[in-house]
Structure formats: C-alpha cells, structure tokens
Amino acid sequence: MSLERPVAPDPYELLPAAGSFTVTSTDVTDGDQLALTHVHTSAGGENVSPQLAWSGFPAETKSFVVTCFDPDAPIVSGFWHWIAVNIPASATELAAGAGAGDGSLPGGAFHVRNDMGSNDYVGSAPPQGDMVHRYYFVVHAVDVEKLDVEGATPAVVGFNLAFHTLARAVITPTYRH
C-alpha cells in the first residue's frame, strides 16, 4: 500500500541560509537504508540513536542542537524523531544510544519531546509499504550557550534555531518498511 504522494522538498532549503560543516557517522550513511538498530521497536528494530561526530563548525559556536526529522511522513508537519538541545560547544560527538533519554547527553544538554511524546530518540517506523522515507540527522551550530526551550515543542525549537543557527551539518539516511 503506497500513499502515492510527491516527495517533500529538503526542509532545510526552506530555512534562512546558514553555513555548513561536516557530520559523519559509524552507524548511518547518507542515502543508505537505516539498519534495524536505529528503527523503532514497533517496526522490528532496536530504537537506538546512531553515533554522530562533527567537525569544521564555526569558531564562534557556543552550543549544538541535534535533530532527526522525517519530511516524508504522511502528515503535513512531517515527523520529529529526535531533538537534543544545549549540547556544549566542547562536544564533537554523540555516541550510539545517546538519544536514550537517560541523562547520557553531555553537559546540561537535554531532549525535547519528539512527535511520539517522549523525551528521547524514537527510531523510524514508516507505514508498511509506504514510500522511502528520508531521515535528516542535523547538527546545528548555535550562537548561544543555551536555548530556553525546556518543555517546548519541536516547532518552538525550530523557531529558535532560525535565529541562532550559524551552520548546519546534515546526513540523510533512508528507511522503507
């Protein structure tokens, strides 16, 4: 069963221009299908956030925000899988599983509620037989040490990022169930 809809545009092309830097991962590859490790348990996966490392960000970076967004979800707003906020500028990596919501983020970083309603990483689980979904794992270099967004929605975090993002690093694996 395909929902037969057009592919959504790259959501980051719709935002104010920002610089770029590099994000790499030992777990996910741009354009390749996610391993079951990073897929939600409801789709037969293990629901573990992937390892991400970044470099080449602007010298004036004061913190990072890491997000995972699926613009191909069959809803107008897309689907937020992960929002980790206020990661210290000294951090250049999140280990696999850092999205567990168990306090394993560095410094005073915290998770904002995802679209499943939990404060952690939620793996991909597109509808069975749907089109290939893209998962935008983005590291945002931010010009302030802390965004005042505790208890906020992903939309509020995104609104704040529109005014505080110096640069973005993007890696976009896919998944089809």
ChimeraX commands (.cxc) that place a marker at each C-alpha (Angstrom):
marker #1 position 0.00,0.00,0.00 radius 0.5
marker #1 position 1.60,3.22,-1.14 radius 0.5
marker #1 position 0.09,6.53,-0.17 radius 0.5
marker #1 position 1.21,7.86,-3.60 radius 0.5
marker #1 position 2.27,11.38,-2.79 radius 0.5
marker #1 position 5.11,13.53,-4.11 radius 0.5
marker #1 position 8.45,13.60,-2.35 radius 0.5
marker #1 position 8.63,16.53,0.06 radius 0.5
marker #1 position 11.36,19.12,-0.56 radius 0.5
marker #1 position 14.51,19.25,1.54 radius 0.5
marker #1 position 13.12,21.10,4.59 radius 0.5
marker #1 position 16.43,22.86,5.27 radius 0.5
marker #1 position 16.35,24.54,1.86 radius 0.5
marker #1 position 13.27,26.41,3.10 radius 0.5
marker #1 position 15.05,27.96,6.09 radius 0.5
marker #1 position 17.26,31.03,6.31 radius 0.5
marker #1 position 20.70,30.40,4.81 radius 0.5
marker #1 position 23.37,29.14,7.20 radius 0.5
marker #1 position 26.93,27.95,6.82 radius 0.5
marker #1 position 27.81,24.27,6.68 radius 0.5
marker #1 position 30.23,21.88,8.34 radius 0.5
marker #1 position 30.74,18.11,8.40 radius 0.5
marker #1 position 28.87,15.36,10.22 radius 0.5
marker #1 position 29.93,11.72,9.95 radius 0.5
marker #1 position 28.70,8.50,11.49 radius 0.5
marker #1 position 29.94,4.98,12.00 radius 0.5
marker #1 position 26.29,3.87,12.01 radius 0.5
marker #1 position 24.46,5.68,9.19 radius 0.5
marker #1 position 25.40,6.72,5.67 radius 0.5
marker #1 position 23.90,9.47,3.56 radius 0.5
marker #1 position 21.35,7.92,1.18 radius 0.5
marker #1 position 21.60,4.37,2.57 radius 0.5
marker #1 position 18.87,2.48,4.43 radius 0.5
marker #1 position 18.99,2.60,8.24 radius 0.5
marker #1 position 19.98,-0.62,9.98 radius 0.5
marker #1 position 17.32,-2.18,12.21 radius 0.5
marker #1 position 19.37,-0.97,15.18 radius 0.5
marker #1 position 18.06,2.57,14.51 radius 0.5
marker #1 position 14.48,1.57,13.65 radius 0.5
marker #1 position 11.66,1.71,16.20 radius 0.5
marker #1 position 10.75,-1.50,18.03 radius 0.5
marker #1 position 7.23,-1.37,16.51 radius 0.5
marker #1 position 8.89,-1.93,13.11 radius 0.5
marker #1 position 11.18,-4.72,14.32 radius 0.5
marker #1 position 14.13,-2.53,15.31 radius 0.5
marker #1 position 16.10,-1.73,18.45 radius 0.5
marker #1 position 15.33,2.03,18.69 radius 0.5
marker #1 position 18.97,3.11,19.27 radius 0.5
marker #1 position 20.11,6.56,18.13 radius 0.5
marker #1 position 23.13,6.43,15.78 radius 0.5
marker #1 position 26.64,7.64,16.57 radius 0.5
marker #1 position 27.28,11.12,15.13 radius 0.5
marker #1 position 30.54,13.11,15.03 radius 0.5
marker #1 position 31.08,16.63,13.67 radius 0.5
marker #1 position 33.93,18.90,12.71 radius 0.5
marker #1 position 34.67,22.13,10.88 radius 0.5
marker #1 position 31.97,24.16,12.65 radius 0.5
marker #1 position 32.34,27.93,13.07 radius 0.5
marker #1 position 34.75,29.11,15.80 radius 0.5
marker #1 position 32.01,31.26,17.35 radius 0.5
marker #1 position 29.80,28.19,18.04 radius 0.5
marker #1 position 28.58,28.23,21.66 radius 0.5
marker #1 position 26.44,25.06,21.64 radius 0.5
marker #1 position 24.88,22.44,19.38 radius 0.5
marker #1 position 21.41,21.09,18.76 radius 0.5
marker #1 position 21.00,17.63,17.17 radius 0.5
marker #1 position 17.74,16.78,15.44 radius 0.5
marker #1 position 16.23,14.00,13.34 radius 0.5
marker #1 position 13.29,14.87,11.09 radius 0.5
marker #1 position 11.29,12.83,8.56 radius 0.5
marker #1 position 9.67,15.14,5.96 radius 0.5
marker #1 position 8.15,12.11,4.21 radius 0.5
marker #1 position 5.76,11.14,7.00 radius 0.5
marker #1 position 2.19,11.05,5.66 radius 0.5
marker #1 position 1.21,14.21,7.52 radius 0.5
marker #1 position 1.58,17.90,6.69 radius 0.5
marker #1 position 4.03,18.64,9.51 radius 0.5
marker #1 position 6.46,15.77,8.92 radius 0.5
marker #1 position 7.66,13.83,11.96 radius 0.5
marker #1 position 10.27,14.80,14.59 radius 0.5
marker #1 position 12.21,11.77,15.83 radius 0.5
marker #1 position 14.88,13.43,17.96 radius 0.5
marker #1 position 15.72,16.83,19.41 radius 0.5
marker #1 position 18.78,17.13,21.69 radius 0.5
marker #1 position 19.35,20.72,22.85 radius 0.5
marker #1 position 22.14,22.71,24.54 radius 0.5
marker #1 position 24.96,20.30,23.77 radius 0.5
marker #1 position 28.17,22.07,24.90 radius 0.5
marker #1 position 30.43,23.55,22.21 radius 0.5
marker #1 position 33.24,21.32,23.50 radius 0.5
marker #1 position 31.33,18.21,22.38 radius 0.5
marker #1 position 32.11,16.90,18.91 radius 0.5
marker #1 position 30.33,13.56,19.08 radius 0.5
marker #1 position 27.29,11.73,20.41 radius 0.5
marker #1 position 27.81,8.02,20.96 radius 0.5
marker #1 position 25.31,5.48,19.69 radius 0.5
marker #1 position 22.47,5.35,22.19 radius 0.5
marker #1 position 22.92,8.95,23.39 radius 0.5
marker #1 position 19.28,9.52,22.50 radius 0.5
marker #1 position 18.09,7.09,25.18 radius 0.5
marker #1 position 16.73,9.87,27.38 radius 0.5
marker #1 position 18.63,8.52,30.37 radius 0.5
marker #1 position 20.79,11.57,31.01 radius 0.5
marker #1 position 23.68,10.40,28.82 radius 0.5
marker #1 position 23.87,13.68,26.87 radius 0.5
marker #1 position 26.94,15.82,27.67 radius 0.5
marker #1 position 26.88,18.84,30.00 radius 0.5
marker #1 position 23.47,20.34,30.64 radius 0.5
marker #1 position 22.02,19.07,27.34 radius 0.5
marker #1 position 18.51,17.64,27.32 radius 0.5
marker #1 position 15.94,16.12,24.97 radius 0.5
marker #1 position 12.84,17.96,23.83 radius 0.5
marker #1 position 9.66,15.95,23.34 radius 0.5
marker #1 position 9.56,14.19,19.96 radius 0.5
marker #1 position 6.38,13.58,17.96 radius 0.5
marker #1 position 5.74,10.33,19.86 radius 0.5
marker #1 position 5.51,12.44,23.02 radius 0.5
marker #1 position 8.68,11.15,24.68 radius 0.5
marker #1 position 11.92,12.98,25.52 radius 0.5
marker #1 position 14.36,10.73,23.68 radius 0.5
marker #1 position 15.21,9.33,20.25 radius 0.5
marker #1 position 12.42,7.43,18.52 radius 0.5
marker #1 position 13.52,5.29,15.58 radius 0.5
marker #1 position 11.96,5.21,12.15 radius 0.5
marker #1 position 8.71,3.32,11.63 radius 0.5
marker #1 position 7.05,4.48,8.43 radius 0.5
marker #1 position 3.80,2.82,7.39 radius 0.5
marker #1 position 4.32,-0.67,5.94 radius 0.5
marker #1 position 4.73,-0.44,2.15 radius 0.5
marker #1 position 4.94,3.36,2.11 radius 0.5
marker #1 position 7.48,5.26,0.02 radius 0.5
marker #1 position 11.13,5.52,1.06 radius 0.5
marker #1 position 11.42,7.98,3.94 radius 0.5
marker #1 position 14.41,10.32,4.44 radius 0.5
marker #1 position 15.72,10.97,7.95 radius 0.5
marker #1 position 17.53,14.29,8.25 radius 0.5
marker #1 position 20.03,13.95,11.09 radius 0.5
marker #1 position 21.21,17.55,11.54 radius 0.5
marker #1 position 23.80,19.06,13.86 radius 0.5
marker #1 position 23.08,22.77,14.29 radius 0.5
marker #1 position 25.96,25.03,15.41 radius 0.5
marker #1 position 24.31,27.63,17.65 radius 0.5
marker #1 position 25.44,31.16,18.59 radius 0.5
marker #1 position 24.22,30.95,22.22 radius 0.5
marker #1 position 25.19,28.56,25.03 radius 0.5
marker #1 position 21.59,27.74,25.85 radius 0.5
marker #1 position 18.27,27.89,24.07 radius 0.5
marker #1 position 15.48,28.47,26.60 radius 0.5
marker #1 position 13.28,25.67,25.24 radius 0.5
marker #1 position 12.89,23.17,28.07 radius 0.5
marker #1 position 9.37,21.73,27.82 radius 0.5
marker #1 position 8.92,23.23,24.34 radius 0.5
marker #1 position 7.71,21.53,21.18 radius 0.5
marker #1 position 9.97,20.75,18.20 radius 0.5
marker #1 position 8.36,23.68,16.36 radius 0.5
marker #1 position 9.44,26.11,19.09 radius 0.5
marker #1 position 12.98,24.71,18.99 radius 0.5
marker #1 position 12.98,25.13,15.20 radius 0.5
marker #1 position 11.76,28.71,15.54 radius 0.5
marker #1 position 14.62,29.49,17.94 radius 0.5
marker #1 position 17.11,27.79,15.63 radius 0.5
marker #1 position 16.01,30.05,12.76 radius 0.5
marker #1 position 17.54,32.96,14.69 radius 0.5
marker #1 position 20.53,31.24,16.30 radius 0.5
marker #1 position 21.94,28.76,13.77 radius 0.5
marker #1 position 25.40,29.63,12.49 radius 0.5
marker #1 position 25.82,26.49,10.39 radius 0.5
marker #1 position 24.31,23.05,9.80 radius 0.5
marker #1 position 25.79,19.62,9.16 radius 0.5
marker #1 position 23.40,17.10,7.59 radius 0.5
marker #1 position 23.44,13.36,6.99 radius 0.5
marker #1 position 20.31,11.79,5.48 radius 0.5
marker #1 position 19.87,8.02,5.61 radius 0.5
marker #1 position 16.59,6.46,4.46 radius 0.5
marker #1 position 14.21,3.72,5.53 radius 0.5
marker #1 position 11.36,1.77,3.97 radius 0.5
marker #1 position 9.40,-0.77,5.98 radius 0.5
marker link #1:1,2 radius 0.2
marker link #1:2,3 radius 0.2
marker link #1:3,4 radius 0.2
marker link #1:4,5 radius 0.2
marker link #1:5,6 radius 0.2
marker link #1:6,7 radius 0.2
marker link #1:7,8 radius 0.2
marker link #1:8,9 radius 0.2
marker link #1:9,10 radius 0.2
marker link #1:10,11 radius 0.2
marker link #1:11,12 radius 0.2
marker link #1:12,13 radius 0.2
marker link #1:13,14 radius 0.2
marker link #1:14,15 radius 0.2
marker link #1:15,16 radius 0.2
marker link #1:16,17 radius 0.2
marker link #1:17,18 radius 0.2
marker link #1:18,19 radius 0.2
marker link #1:19,20 radius 0.2
marker link #1:20,21 radius 0.2
marker link #1:21,22 radius 0.2
marker link #1:22,23 radius 0.2
marker link #1:23,24 radius 0.2
marker link #1:24,25 radius 0.2
marker link #1:25,26 radius 0.2
marker link #1:26,27 radius 0.2
marker link #1:27,28 radius 0.2
marker link #1:28,29 radius 0.2
marker link #1:29,30 radius 0.2
marker link #1:30,31 radius 0.2
marker link #1:31,32 radius 0.2
marker link #1:32,33 radius 0.2
marker link #1:33,34 radius 0.2
marker link #1:34,35 radius 0.2
marker link #1:35,36 radius 0.2
marker link #1:36,37 radius 0.2
marker link #1:37,38 radius 0.2
marker link #1:38,39 radius 0.2
marker link #1:39,40 radius 0.2
marker link #1:40,41 radius 0.2
marker link #1:41,42 radius 0.2
marker link #1:42,43 radius 0.2
marker link #1:43,44 radius 0.2
marker link #1:44,45 radius 0.2
marker link #1:45,46 radius 0.2
marker link #1:46,47 radius 0.2
marker link #1:47,48 radius 0.2
marker link #1:48,49 radius 0.2
marker link #1:49,50 radius 0.2
marker link #1:50,51 radius 0.2
marker link #1:51,52 radius 0.2
marker link #1:52,53 radius 0.2
marker link #1:53,54 radius 0.2
marker link #1:54,55 radius 0.2
marker link #1:55,56 radius 0.2
marker link #1:56,57 radius 0.2
marker link #1:57,58 radius 0.2
marker link #1:58,59 radius 0.2
marker link #1:59,60 radius 0.2
marker link #1:60,61 radius 0.2
marker link #1:61,62 radius 0.2
marker link #1:62,63 radius 0.2
marker link #1:63,64 radius 0.2
marker link #1:64,65 radius 0.2
marker link #1:65,66 radius 0.2
marker link #1:66,67 radius 0.2
marker link #1:67,68 radius 0.2
marker link #1:68,69 radius 0.2
marker link #1:69,70 radius 0.2
marker link #1:70,71 radius 0.2
marker link #1:71,72 radius 0.2
marker link #1:72,73 radius 0.2
marker link #1:73,74 radius 0.2
marker link #1:74,75 radius 0.2
marker link #1:75,76 radius 0.2
marker link #1:76,77 radius 0.2
marker link #1:77,78 radius 0.2
marker link #1:78,79 radius 0.2
marker link #1:79,80 radius 0.2
marker link #1:80,81 radius 0.2
marker link #1:81,82 radius 0.2
marker link #1:82,83 radius 0.2
marker link #1:83,84 radius 0.2
marker link #1:84,85 radius 0.2
marker link #1:85,86 radius 0.2
marker link #1:86,87 radius 0.2
marker link #1:87,88 radius 0.2
marker link #1:88,89 radius 0.2
marker link #1:89,90 radius 0.2
marker link #1:90,91 radius 0.2
marker link #1:91,92 radius 0.2
marker link #1:92,93 radius 0.2
marker link #1:93,94 radius 0.2
marker link #1:94,95 radius 0.2
marker link #1:95,96 radius 0.2
marker link #1:96,97 radius 0.2
marker link #1:97,98 radius 0.2
marker link #1:98,99 radius 0.2
marker link #1:99,100 radius 0.2
marker link #1:100,101 radius 0.2
marker link #1:101,102 radius 0.2
marker link #1:102,103 radius 0.2
marker link #1:103,104 radius 0.2
marker link #1:104,105 radius 0.2
marker link #1:105,106 radius 0.2
marker link #1:106,107 radius 0.2
marker link #1:107,108 radius 0.2
marker link #1:108,109 radius 0.2
marker link #1:109,110 radius 0.2
marker link #1:110,111 radius 0.2
marker link #1:111,112 radius 0.2
marker link #1:112,113 radius 0.2
marker link #1:113,114 radius 0.2
marker link #1:114,115 radius 0.2
marker link #1:115,116 radius 0.2
marker link #1:116,117 radius 0.2
marker link #1:117,118 radius 0.2
marker link #1:118,119 radius 0.2
marker link #1:119,120 radius 0.2
marker link #1:120,121 radius 0.2
marker link #1:121,122 radius 0.2
marker link #1:122,123 radius 0.2
marker link #1:123,124 radius 0.2
marker link #1:124,125 radius 0.2
marker link #1:125,126 radius 0.2
marker link #1:126,127 radius 0.2
marker link #1:127,128 radius 0.2
marker link #1:128,129 radius 0.2
marker link #1:129,130 radius 0.2
marker link #1:130,131 radius 0.2
marker link #1:131,132 radius 0.2
marker link #1:132,133 radius 0.2
marker link #1:133,134 radius 0.2
marker link #1:134,135 radius 0.2
marker link #1:135,136 radius 0.2
marker link #1:136,137 radius 0.2
marker link #1:137,138 radius 0.2
marker link #1:138,139 radius 0.2
marker link #1:139,140 radius 0.2
marker link #1:140,141 radius 0.2
marker link #1:141,142 radius 0.2
marker link #1:142,143 radius 0.2
marker link #1:143,144 radius 0.2
marker link #1:144,145 radius 0.2
marker link #1:145,146 radius 0.2
marker link #1:146,147 radius 0.2
marker link #1:147,148 radius 0.2
marker link #1:148,149 radius 0.2
marker link #1:149,150 radius 0.2
marker link #1:150,151 radius 0.2
marker link #1:151,152 radius 0.2
marker link #1:152,153 radius 0.2
marker link #1:153,154 radius 0.2
marker link #1:154,155 radius 0.2
marker link #1:155,156 radius 0.2
marker link #1:156,157 radius 0.2
marker link #1:157,158 radius 0.2
marker link #1:158,159 radius 0.2
marker link #1:159,160 radius 0.2
marker link #1:160,161 radius 0.2
marker link #1:161,162 radius 0.2
marker link #1:162,163 radius 0.2
marker link #1:163,164 radius 0.2
marker link #1:164,165 radius 0.2
marker link #1:165,166 radius 0.2
marker link #1:166,167 radius 0.2
marker link #1:167,168 radius 0.2
marker link #1:168,169 radius 0.2
marker link #1:169,170 radius 0.2
marker link #1:170,171 radius 0.2
marker link #1:171,172 radius 0.2
marker link #1:172,173 radius 0.2
marker link #1:173,174 radius 0.2
marker link #1:174,175 radius 0.2
marker link #1:175,176 radius 0.2
marker link #1:176,177 radius 0.2
view
